[in-house]
Amino acid sequence: MEVDVYNMKGKKVRKVELPPKVFEAPIYNDLMHQAYVRQMANSRLGTHSTKGRSEVSGGGRKPWRQKGTGRARHGSIRSPQWVGGGKVHTPKPRKYTQSMPVKMRRAALRSALSVKAAESCIVVVEKLELAEPKTRLLANALDALVGDDSALLLIPGRKSNGDEYENVLRAVRNIPDAITLNAHYLNIRDLFKYDRLVVPVEILDTLKAWLGGGERDTGGKR
């Protein structure tokens, strides 16, 4: 699939071929759904907790005698029907994590990227750079590249010789409908959360090596 390459002013500068193994892969809806559910489940903390009748305070003795009072029989004010009593069948801390083989996760990402490519939602830029870390400059560039759509900006990550994307990372903080993401942290949730995927040309080789086969998965548990 051949797409146009734009500069930061939204002008076409050339064309580039998207790696077919990544952007023209078979689309598996069930696999994408499984990957999305897994990611959302793994993001849950599972720290919810309530107290049962053995954990609440009070109730050291029977509140009144068994018979002769005309009231219902009770053995402890810790019972669930009492105000301040223990809770029944309520949440306890647990893990929601789900596992998914690396090959399946990669296949789900390929499917999602292929959907984006088929819908013309991938914007390839020659270079994702700003002269200054100004929100206004990045907002103007995004207006020219994606219009009013939300955008996910892929970057190759921080480099040891000074981060050339530092200006972009700082400028995007004040734009509510755009974020930057390390290319190796690309995930199903962010792909479908944002309308457009903005990809610098240099990252196409990274995606091809990572998702097209031949490189160990470094995307972490996402």
C-alpha positions as CSV (number, residue, x, y, z in Angstrom):
1,M,0.0,0.0,0.0
2,E,1.5,3.3,-1.1
3,V,0.6,6.4,0.9
4,D,1.6,10.1,0.8
5,V,4.3,11.5,3.1
6,Y,3.7,15.0,4.5
7,N,5.8,17.6,6.2
8,M,4.8,19.4,9.4
9,K,3.0,22.0,7.3
10,G,0.6,19.4,5.8
11,K,2.2,19.4,2.3
12,K,2.9,16.3,0.4
13,V,6.6,15.7,-0.2
14,R,6.7,12.2,-1.6
15,K,5.2,8.7,-1.4
16,V,6.2,5.7,0.6
17,E,5.2,2.0,0.6
18,L,3.7,0.7,3.9
19,P,5.1,-2.7,4.9
20,P,2.4,-5.1,3.7
21,K,3.0,-7.7,6.5
22,V,2.0,-5.0,9.0
23,F,-0.5,-2.8,7.2
24,E,-2.2,-5.3,4.9
25,A,-2.5,-8.3,7.3
26,P,-5.6,-10.4,7.7
27,I,-8.1,-8.8,10.0
28,Y,-9.2,-10.9,13.0
29,N,-12.0,-9.1,14.9
30,D,-12.1,-11.8,17.6
31,L,-8.4,-11.5,18.2
32,M,-8.5,-7.7,18.5
33,H,-11.4,-8.0,20.9
34,Q,-9.5,-10.5,23.0
35,A,-6.4,-8.2,23.1
36,Y,-8.5,-5.2,24.1
37,V,-10.3,-7.1,26.9
38,R,-6.9,-8.4,28.1
39,Q,-5.3,-4.9,28.2
40,M,-8.3,-3.4,30.0
41,A,-8.3,-6.3,32.5
42,N,-4.6,-6.0,33.2
43,S,-5.0,-2.3,33.9
44,R,-7.4,-3.0,36.8
45,L,-5.8,-2.7,40.2
46,G,-8.1,-5.2,42.0
47,T,-7.6,-3.4,45.3
48,H,-11.2,-3.1,46.2
49,S,-12.0,-4.5,49.6
50,T,-14.9,-4.6,52.2
51,K,-15.2,-6.0,55.7
52,G,-17.1,-9.1,56.6
53,R,-18.7,-9.7,60.0
54,S,-15.4,-11.1,61.4
55,E,-13.6,-7.9,60.6
56,V,-15.9,-5.1,61.8
57,S,-15.6,-3.8,65.3
58,G,-18.1,-4.3,68.1
59,G,-20.5,-7.2,68.8
60,G,-18.6,-8.8,71.6
61,R,-21.7,-9.9,73.4
62,K,-25.3,-10.7,72.6
63,P,-27.3,-7.4,72.3
64,W,-30.2,-8.7,74.4
65,R,-31.5,-12.0,75.8
66,Q,-32.9,-14.6,73.4
67,K,-36.5,-14.6,74.6
68,G,-39.0,-12.3,76.4
69,T,-38.2,-8.9,74.8
70,G,-40.6,-9.1,71.9
71,R,-37.8,-8.3,69.5
72,A,-36.1,-10.4,66.9
73,R,-33.4,-12.8,68.0
74,H,-29.8,-11.5,67.5
75,G,-26.5,-12.9,68.5
76,S,-24.2,-10.0,67.4
77,I,-24.4,-6.5,66.1
78,R,-21.8,-7.5,63.5
79,S,-24.5,-9.3,61.5
80,P,-25.1,-7.8,58.0
81,Q,-28.6,-6.6,58.8
82,W,-27.2,-4.2,61.5
83,V,-26.0,-0.7,60.6
84,G,-22.2,-0.9,60.7
85,G,-22.3,-4.7,60.4
86,G,-20.3,-6.8,58.1
87,K,-20.9,-7.1,54.4
88,V,-21.9,-10.2,52.5
89,H,-20.7,-11.3,49.1
90,T,-18.9,-8.0,48.4
91,P,-15.5,-7.5,46.6
92,K,-12.2,-8.7,48.0
93,P,-8.8,-8.0,46.6
94,R,-8.1,-10.1,43.5
95,K,-6.1,-10.2,40.3
96,Y,-7.8,-9.6,37.0
97,T,-4.7,-10.2,34.8
98,Q,-5.2,-12.3,31.7
99,S,-2.4,-13.9,29.6
100,M,-2.1,-13.9,25.8
101,P,0.7,-15.3,23.7
102,V,3.1,-12.9,22.1
103,K,2.2,-14.1,18.6
104,M,-1.5,-13.4,19.2
105,R,-0.8,-10.0,20.5
106,R,1.3,-9.1,17.5
107,A,-1.4,-10.5,15.2
108,A,-4.0,-8.3,16.9
109,L,-1.8,-5.2,16.4
110,R,-1.3,-6.1,12.8
111,S,-5.1,-6.4,12.4
112,A,-5.7,-3.1,14.0
113,L,-3.0,-1.3,11.9
114,S,-4.5,-2.9,8.8
115,V,-8.0,-1.6,9.8
116,K,-6.5,1.9,10.2
117,A,-4.7,1.7,6.9
118,A,-7.8,0.5,5.1
119,E,-9.8,3.5,6.5
120,S,-7.0,5.9,5.5
121,C,-6.4,6.8,9.2
122,I,-2.6,6.6,9.0
123,V,-0.7,9.8,8.4
124,V,3.0,9.4,7.5
125,V,5.2,12.4,8.1
126,E,8.7,13.0,6.9
127,K,9.9,14.2,10.3
128,L,8.0,14.7,13.5
129,E,9.9,17.7,14.9
130,L,9.4,21.3,16.2
131,A,11.8,24.2,16.4
132,E,10.5,25.1,19.8
133,P,8.5,23.3,22.5
134,K,5.4,25.4,21.8
135,T,1.9,24.0,22.0
136,R,0.8,26.4,19.3
137,L,3.3,25.1,16.8
138,L,2.2,21.5,17.3
139,A,-1.5,22.4,17.3
140,N,-1.0,24.1,13.9
141,A,0.8,21.1,12.5
142,L,-1.9,18.7,13.7
143,D,-4.6,21.0,12.2
144,A,-2.8,20.6,8.9
145,L,-2.2,16.9,9.2
146,V,-5.4,15.5,10.9
147,G,-7.8,18.4,11.1
148,D,-10.2,18.1,14.0
149,D,-9.5,14.4,14.6
150,S,-7.7,13.1,17.6
151,A,-4.2,11.9,17.0
152,L,-1.7,9.3,18.3
153,L,1.8,10.3,17.6
154,L,4.4,7.6,17.4
155,I,8.0,8.3,18.4
156,P,11.0,6.0,18.5
157,G,11.8,6.8,22.1
158,R,14.4,8.8,24.0
159,K,17.9,8.8,22.5
160,S,21.2,9.1,24.4
161,N,22.5,11.9,22.2
162,G,19.8,14.4,23.4
163,D,16.2,13.7,22.6
164,E,15.3,15.2,19.2
165,Y,11.6,14.7,20.1
166,E,11.8,16.6,23.4
167,N,10.0,19.6,21.9
168,V,7.2,17.4,20.6
169,L,6.9,15.6,24.0
170,R,6.6,19.0,25.8
171,A,4.3,20.6,23.3
172,V,1.7,17.8,23.2
173,R,1.0,18.0,27.0
174,N,-1.5,20.8,26.6
175,I,-3.4,19.2,23.7
176,P,-6.2,17.2,25.1
177,D,-6.9,15.1,21.9
178,A,-3.4,14.0,21.1
179,I,-0.6,12.0,22.8
180,T,2.8,10.7,22.0
181,L,3.7,7.0,22.4
182,N,6.9,5.0,22.1
183,A,6.5,2.8,18.9
184,H,7.3,-0.4,20.9
185,Y,4.5,0.4,23.3
186,L,1.9,0.5,20.6
187,N,-1.3,-1.1,21.9
188,I,-4.9,-1.9,20.9
189,R,-6.5,0.5,23.3
190,D,-4.7,3.6,22.1
191,L,-5.0,2.6,18.4
192,F,-8.8,2.6,18.6
193,K,-9.1,5.4,21.1
194,Y,-7.6,8.0,18.7
195,D,-8.9,8.7,15.2
196,R,-5.6,9.1,13.4
197,L,-2.2,7.5,13.8
198,V,0.7,9.9,12.9
199,V,3.8,7.9,12.0
200,P,7.3,9.3,11.1
201,V,8.9,7.5,8.2
202,E,11.7,6.2,10.3
203,I,9.3,4.3,12.5
204,L,8.0,2.2,9.6
205,D,11.1,0.1,9.7
206,T,10.7,-0.3,13.5
207,L,7.1,-1.6,13.1
208,K,8.2,-3.9,10.3
209,A,11.0,-5.4,12.3
210,W,8.8,-5.8,15.5
211,L,5.4,-6.8,14.0
212,G,6.6,-8.2,10.7
213,G,8.7,-10.9,12.4
214,G,12.4,-11.3,13.2
215,E,12.6,-9.2,16.4
216,R,11.9,-10.2,20.0
217,D,8.8,-8.5,21.5
218,T,9.8,-5.6,23.7
219,G,6.3,-4.1,24.1
220,G,5.9,-5.3,27.7
221,K,2.6,-6.5,29.3
222,R,0.1,-4.2,27.7
